[in-house]
Amino acid sequence: MSTDRAPASIYDREVRAVDGPEQVTPSCEICGAERSRAVLQVEGIDSPIVCCAGCGLGRYRPMLADEEIQSFYPEDYYGEPGTKFRPLLERAVRAVAARHIAFLCGGLPRDAAILDVGCGRGVLLSPLADRGYRVFGVEANERAVQGADPRAQIRIATRLSEAGFEPESFDLIVIWHVLEHMVDPFDAMSACARMLKTGGRLIVAVPNYGSWQARWSGKDWFHLDPPRHLYHFPCSALEKLCEKHGLTVASSHHFSLRQNPFGWIQSALNRFGRRPVGELYTRLHQNPGRPVPLGQRLSAWATLAVLAPFAIALSVVAAWARSGATVHVVAVKR
């Protein structure tokens, strides 16, 4: 349950760094360690975010109730049916998503079955279907799938294990920036291992809690996204989680043009600016219920244009050092 009055906006919640003592806790589902310490406290949330002493996994402990988590996703979170950002940025998001396709489906047979977990508006599903693949999706929120490609077979389920797919069903499963939102990501990974064909691939992307950007930004890190992100995975912990479920990590990738440069920009504004936390993102987000004045939209684009070259350069260096702000891991079922 929440404590104080809930803020007017999801981004109005203050995040406070704490330095809690190391305490005995239930065994970590990734590394088995039994000690963790509180590191962050989110306004209006009883449970602190704790960090595992063994693998560095961050999480709310105790975990929040389902009904409280659902309150973090108001209808305007998903934007208009089939779209989330303002038109120019929406086209850019979809263009970048289309470029992912060659990477995602490289080497797959033409009739391969692909599952997108947390498919949302189906940004990945349409270009996959265009290439002749059989595409499936799972989404927890029915409103989120409005505007999705009708060729995709989408099932609504709050947990992946409840979606009803048969074992050995898929050649590829994609979990793209969804694992951190799940109440039980460990159950989801177990379900993926069961539903993948032998030799099938899992591609999972998360914010990298062990990255340079996360460590520099601290409580102001944009990809922390409180209170919606329930878990915070360092890359090493994500790789251990894959291996624990019989999935061999083939590669990990630390550069994302779509995620990492913007993370540097918004995190720096959060840390040094006087503007509300996440304001740049809010101004670029399409929200019919709270329209943004033209002057503020132009200001947001100007800020993005000025800071983008520096942010891209930082992201390239961080990726070279294997410390990207977001990471995606490719794992193969043994």
C-alpha positions as CSV (number, residue, x, y, z in Angstrom):
1,M,0.0,0.0,0.0
2,S,1.1,3.6,-0.6
3,T,1.8,5.9,2.3
4,D,1.5,9.6,1.5
5,R,-0.7,11.4,-1.0
6,A,0.1,10.2,-4.5
7,P,1.7,12.8,-6.7
8,A,-0.2,14.3,-9.6
9,S,2.1,12.9,-12.2
10,I,4.0,9.6,-12.3
11,Y,7.2,11.7,-12.7
12,D,6.5,13.9,-9.7
13,R,7.5,11.1,-7.3
14,E,10.7,12.1,-5.4
15,V,13.4,9.4,-5.3
16,R,15.6,9.6,-2.3
17,A,19.0,7.9,-1.9
18,V,19.3,5.9,1.3
19,D,22.2,4.0,2.8
20,G,20.6,1.2,4.7
21,P,22.5,-1.4,6.7
22,E,23.1,-4.8,5.1
23,Q,20.3,-7.1,6.3
24,V,19.4,-10.8,6.0
25,T,16.8,-11.3,3.3
26,P,15.2,-14.3,1.5
27,S,17.6,-15.9,-1.0
28,C,18.1,-14.0,-4.2
29,E,16.4,-15.8,-7.1
30,I,19.5,-15.2,-9.3
31,C,22.6,-15.8,-7.1
32,G,21.2,-17.2,-3.9
33,A,22.7,-14.5,-1.7
34,E,20.8,-13.8,1.5
35,R,21.9,-10.3,2.2
36,S,20.8,-6.9,0.7
37,R,20.6,-3.3,1.7
38,A,18.1,-0.5,1.0
39,V,19.5,2.0,-1.5
40,L,16.5,4.1,-2.8
41,Q,13.1,5.2,-1.4
42,V,10.4,6.2,-3.8
43,E,7.8,8.8,-2.6
44,G,4.5,7.2,-1.8
45,I,5.8,3.7,-1.8
46,D,6.3,1.8,1.5
47,S,8.8,-0.7,0.1
48,P,12.4,0.5,-0.4
49,I,14.4,-0.5,-3.4
50,V,17.1,-2.9,-2.1
51,C,20.3,-4.1,-3.8
52,C,21.4,-7.7,-3.6
53,A,24.9,-8.1,-2.0
54,G,25.7,-10.9,-4.3
55,C,24.7,-10.0,-7.9
56,G,23.6,-6.3,-7.5
57,L,20.0,-7.0,-8.5
58,G,17.8,-4.1,-7.4
59,R,14.1,-4.7,-6.5
60,Y,11.3,-3.6,-4.2
61,R,11.3,-5.6,-1.1
62,P,8.7,-6.6,-0.2
63,M,7.2,-6.6,-3.7
64,L,4.3,-4.3,-4.3
65,A,0.7,-5.6,-4.6
66,D,-0.7,-6.1,-8.1
67,E,-3.4,-3.4,-7.7
68,E,-0.8,-0.8,-6.7
69,I,1.3,-1.7,-9.7
70,Q,-1.7,-1.4,-12.0
71,S,-2.2,2.2,-10.8
72,F,1.2,3.2,-12.3
73,Y,-0.2,2.7,-15.8
74,P,-3.1,5.2,-16.4
75,E,-4.7,5.1,-19.8
76,D,-2.7,8.1,-21.1
77,Y,0.5,6.1,-20.5
78,Y,-0.1,4.2,-23.8
79,G,-1.0,7.3,-25.8
80,E,-3.5,7.2,-28.6
81,P,-4.3,3.7,-30.1
82,G,-1.3,2.6,-32.1
83,T,0.9,5.7,-31.3
84,K,2.7,7.0,-28.2
85,F,4.9,10.0,-29.2
86,R,4.3,13.1,-31.2
87,P,4.2,12.3,-35.0
88,L,7.8,13.1,-35.9
89,L,9.3,11.2,-33.0
90,E,6.8,8.4,-33.5
91,R,8.0,7.9,-37.0
92,A,11.6,7.9,-35.8
93,V,10.8,5.3,-33.1
94,R,9.2,3.0,-35.7
95,A,12.1,3.5,-38.1
96,V,14.6,2.5,-35.5
97,A,12.4,-0.5,-34.6
98,A,12.3,-1.6,-38.2
99,R,16.1,-1.5,-38.3
100,H,16.1,-4.0,-35.4
101,I,14.4,-6.6,-37.5
102,A,17.5,-7.8,-39.4
103,F,19.3,-8.3,-36.1
104,L,16.3,-10.0,-34.4
105,C,15.5,-12.5,-37.1
106,G,18.9,-13.2,-38.6
107,G,19.2,-16.9,-39.5
108,L,15.6,-17.8,-38.8
109,P,13.7,-19.9,-41.3
110,R,11.0,-18.1,-43.3
111,D,8.1,-19.7,-41.4
112,A,9.6,-19.2,-38.0
113,A,7.3,-18.5,-35.0
114,I,8.2,-15.4,-33.0
115,L,6.8,-14.3,-29.7
116,D,7.0,-10.7,-28.5
117,V,6.5,-10.5,-24.7
118,G,5.0,-7.2,-23.6
119,C,4.3,-6.4,-27.3
120,G,2.4,-3.2,-26.5
121,R,1.4,-1.4,-29.6
122,G,3.1,-4.0,-31.8
123,V,5.9,-1.9,-33.1
124,L,8.0,-5.0,-33.7
125,L,5.2,-7.2,-34.9
126,S,4.3,-5.5,-38.2
127,P,7.8,-5.6,-39.9
128,L,8.2,-9.2,-38.7
129,A,4.9,-10.2,-40.3
130,D,5.9,-8.3,-43.5
131,R,8.9,-10.7,-43.7
132,G,6.6,-13.7,-43.6
133,Y,7.1,-14.8,-40.0
134,R,4.3,-16.1,-37.8
135,V,4.0,-13.5,-35.1
136,F,2.5,-13.8,-31.6
137,G,2.4,-11.4,-28.7
138,V,1.6,-11.3,-25.0
139,E,0.5,-8.1,-23.2
140,A,-0.9,-7.5,-19.8
141,N,-3.0,-4.5,-20.7
142,E,-5.7,-4.8,-23.3
143,R,-5.7,-1.0,-24.1
144,A,-2.0,-1.2,-24.9
145,V,-2.6,-3.4,-28.0
146,Q,-5.1,-1.1,-29.6
147,G,-3.8,-0.4,-33.1
148,A,-1.6,-3.5,-33.3
149,D,-1.2,-5.4,-36.5
150,P,-4.2,-7.8,-37.0
151,R,-1.8,-10.4,-38.4
152,A,-0.3,-10.8,-34.9
153,Q,-2.0,-13.4,-32.6
154,I,-2.0,-11.5,-29.2
155,R,-3.0,-12.9,-25.9
156,I,-3.8,-10.9,-22.8
157,A,-2.1,-12.3,-19.7
158,T,-0.6,-10.7,-16.6
159,R,2.1,-13.5,-16.4
160,L,3.8,-15.2,-19.3
161,S,3.2,-18.6,-17.8
162,E,-0.6,-17.9,-17.9
163,A,-0.6,-17.1,-21.7
164,G,-1.3,-20.8,-22.6
165,F,1.4,-21.3,-25.2
166,E,2.6,-24.9,-25.8
167,P,6.1,-26.1,-24.9
168,E,8.7,-25.9,-27.8
169,S,6.5,-23.4,-29.7
170,F,8.8,-20.7,-30.7
171,D,12.0,-20.2,-32.7
172,L,12.5,-16.7,-31.2
173,I,11.2,-15.0,-28.1
174,V,11.8,-11.2,-27.6
175,I,11.4,-9.4,-24.2
176,W,12.3,-5.8,-25.1
177,H,12.4,-3.6,-22.1
178,V,9.6,-5.5,-20.3
179,L,11.4,-7.8,-17.9
180,E,12.0,-4.9,-15.4
181,H,8.2,-4.2,-15.3
182,M,7.2,-7.8,-14.4
183,V,6.1,-8.8,-10.9
184,D,7.8,-12.2,-11.4
185,P,10.5,-12.0,-14.1
186,F,11.9,-15.3,-12.9
187,D,8.6,-17.1,-13.7
188,A,8.8,-15.4,-17.1
189,M,12.3,-16.7,-17.8
190,S,11.2,-20.2,-16.8
191,A,8.3,-19.9,-19.2
192,C,10.6,-18.7,-22.0
193,A,12.9,-21.7,-21.5
194,R,9.9,-24.0,-21.7
195,M,8.3,-22.4,-24.8
196,L,11.5,-22.1,-26.9
197,K,12.4,-24.9,-29.3
198,T,15.8,-26.5,-28.7
199,G,18.3,-24.2,-30.4
200,G,15.8,-21.3,-30.2
201,R,16.9,-17.8,-29.2
202,L,15.8,-15.5,-26.5
203,I,16.6,-11.8,-26.9
204,V,16.0,-9.8,-23.8
205,A,16.7,-6.0,-23.3
206,V,16.8,-4.2,-20.0
207,P,18.2,-1.0,-18.5
208,N,21.7,-1.8,-17.2
209,Y,21.7,-1.1,-13.5
210,G,25.5,-1.6,-13.4
211,S,26.2,0.9,-16.2
212,W,28.2,4.1,-16.1
213,Q,25.1,6.1,-16.7
214,A,23.2,4.4,-13.8
215,R,26.1,4.9,-11.4
216,W,26.7,8.5,-12.4
217,S,23.1,9.5,-12.3
218,G,22.1,7.6,-9.1
219,K,18.6,8.5,-8.0
220,D,18.2,10.8,-11.0
221,W,18.8,8.1,-13.6
222,F,16.1,8.3,-16.3
223,H,16.0,4.6,-16.9
224,L,15.3,4.0,-13.2
225,D,11.7,5.0,-14.1
226,P,10.2,4.8,-10.6
227,P,7.9,3.4,-9.6
228,R,7.1,1.4,-12.7
229,H,10.4,-0.5,-12.9
230,L,10.0,-3.2,-10.3
231,Y,13.5,-4.8,-10.9
232,H,16.8,-3.3,-11.9
233,F,19.2,-5.7,-13.6
234,P,23.0,-5.3,-13.9
235,C,24.1,-7.0,-17.2
236,S,26.0,-9.7,-15.3
237,A,22.8,-10.6,-13.2
238,L,20.8,-10.8,-16.4
239,E,23.3,-13.2,-17.9
240,K,23.3,-15.3,-14.8
241,L,19.5,-15.5,-14.9
242,C,19.6,-16.8,-18.5
243,E,22.2,-19.4,-17.6
244,K,20.2,-20.5,-14.6
245,H,17.3,-21.5,-16.9
246,G,19.3,-23.5,-19.3
247,L,19.9,-20.6,-21.8
248,T,23.5,-20.1,-23.0
249,V,24.4,-16.5,-23.5
250,A,25.8,-16.1,-27.0
251,S,26.3,-12.3,-26.9
252,S,25.4,-9.1,-25.1
253,H,25.1,-5.7,-26.8
254,H,25.6,-2.4,-25.0
255,F,24.6,0.3,-27.6
256,S,21.1,1.5,-28.3
257,L,20.7,4.7,-30.4
258,R,17.0,4.7,-29.3
259,Q,17.6,4.5,-25.6
260,N,21.1,5.4,-24.4
261,P,21.8,8.9,-25.7
262,F,18.4,10.2,-24.5
263,G,19.1,8.5,-21.1
264,W,22.2,10.7,-20.7
265,I,20.3,13.8,-21.7
266,Q,17.3,13.3,-19.4
267,S,19.5,12.0,-16.5
268,A,21.7,15.1,-16.7
269,L,18.6,17.4,-16.8
270,N,17.2,15.5,-13.8
271,R,20.5,15.9,-11.9
272,F,21.4,19.5,-12.7
273,G,18.3,21.2,-14.0
274,R,15.5,23.0,-12.2
275,R,12.8,21.5,-14.4
276,P,10.5,18.7,-13.1
277,V,12.1,15.2,-13.3
278,G,11.5,13.6,-16.7
279,E,10.1,16.9,-18.2
280,L,11.9,16.5,-21.6
281,Y,10.4,13.0,-22.1
282,T,7.0,14.3,-21.0
283,R,7.1,17.2,-23.6
284,L,7.9,14.7,-26.3
285,H,5.3,12.2,-25.2
286,Q,1.8,12.5,-26.9
287,N,-0.8,12.9,-24.2
288,P,-4.2,14.2,-25.3
289,G,-5.3,14.7,-21.7
290,R,-2.4,17.1,-20.9
291,P,-1.5,19.0,-24.1
292,V,2.0,20.6,-24.1
293,P,2.1,24.2,-25.4
294,L,3.9,24.8,-28.7
295,G,6.7,26.8,-27.1
296,Q,7.5,24.0,-24.6
297,R,7.6,21.5,-27.5
298,L,10.0,23.6,-29.5
299,S,12.2,24.1,-26.4
300,A,12.3,20.3,-25.9
301,W,13.4,19.7,-29.5
302,A,16.0,22.5,-29.2
303,T,17.4,20.9,-26.1
304,L,17.5,17.5,-27.8
305,A,19.3,18.9,-30.8
306,V,22.0,20.7,-28.8
307,L,22.8,17.8,-26.4
308,A,22.4,14.8,-28.7
309,P,25.9,14.8,-30.2
310,F,27.6,14.8,-26.8
311,A,25.1,12.1,-25.6
312,I,25.8,9.9,-28.6
313,A,29.5,10.2,-28.1
314,L,29.2,9.2,-24.4
315,S,27.0,6.2,-25.4
316,V,29.5,5.0,-27.9
317,V,32.4,5.1,-25.4
318,A,30.2,3.4,-22.7
319,A,29.3,0.6,-25.2
320,W,33.0,0.1,-26.1
321,A,33.7,-0.3,-22.3
322,R,30.8,-2.8,-22.1
323,S,28.9,-0.5,-19.8
324,G,26.0,0.7,-21.9
325,A,23.0,2.3,-20.2
326,T,20.8,-0.4,-21.7
327,V,21.8,-3.9,-22.7
328,H,20.3,-6.7,-24.8
329,V,21.4,-10.2,-24.3
330,V,21.0,-13.1,-26.9
331,A,20.7,-16.5,-25.3
332,V,20.2,-19.9,-26.9
333,K,18.3,-22.8,-25.5
334,R,20.6,-25.8,-24.9
